[in-house]
């Protein structure tokens, strides 16, 4: 089953545009093996709260990345903007097909 990581932090007003541009630049880099998808989410109630949600193919992929000893790109992104993010890791237990029009 897939693994989802959620990295969340508060970004200062003056850094919001640069933060979003920095996330964009991460997409230019080669994707790590096992990366299924990544989403930059902005809180609709508190516009300074951002979350990067990343879907990984399996637990082994994430363990390998974590075992390499350096922070992942999403954590580094928040740290670049002087934010100590919270990190949550979930195992997907069930899902349903994507909506089709």
N, C-alpha and C positions, 0 to 999 in steps of 0.2 A: 504494500500500500504506500501511497505517497505521504510525504511529510510536508507540513506547512510551517514556515517560520514567520513570525511577526516581530518587526523591530520598530519601536515607537518612541518618539521624542517630540519635544516642543522646540520650535524654531522661532527665533526673534523676527519681528516684523520686517526689519531692514534686511534680513537674510533670506526671505522666502523665495524671491526670484532666483537668486544665486543657488539656493538649495535645489530648486526644481531643475535648473540648468545642469547642476552637478549630477543629478540622477540621470538626466538625459545623456550625459557624457558617458556614464557607466554602460549604457546600451551600445556604445560604439566599441567597447572592449569585447574580446572573445568571451562567449558565455562559458561558465564553468560546466564541466561534464555533469550531467544529471539535472541541470536546471530545466524545469518545465515551463515556468512562467514567473514573472515578477510584476508587481503592481505598486505604484506610488499612490497612496490614499491620503486625502486631506479631510480632516474632521469637519463636518458641516455645522457643528455647534461652536467649536473653538477652532478658528481657522489657523491657529499656530501649531496645532497638533497634527503631525504627519505619521504615517505608518507605511513601512515597506513590507508587503506580504509576498513571500516567495514560496513557490511550490517546487518541491524536489521529487525526483523519480522514486527514491526509496531511502530508507534510513542509512544504508551503507554509504551512499553518496555524501550525505550530510556529515556522517561520522568521519569520513575521509577528509573533508574540508576542515572540520573542526580540529582534527588531529594534526593538521599541518602547522598549527600553532599561531597563525596570524588571524586577525579579525577579518570577517567577510566584508565584501564591498558595501553592503547596506549598513553595517555597524560603523565602518570607516567614514561613510557619508555623514552620519549624524555627528560623529566625533570631530569631523572637519569643521562643523559649525558649533563647536563647544557644547555639545549636548551628549549627556550620558544616557543612551537609550535603554529602554527595557526590552528584553528579548523573551519571546514565548515560542515554544516549539510544540507542535501538535502532530499527532498521527491521524491521518484520514481513516475513519472507520467505516464510512459509508458515503455514497454520493448519488446523484441522479443526473440523467443526461442533460446537456445544455439545451436551453430554449432554442427552438428553431421556428422561424417565421414561415 
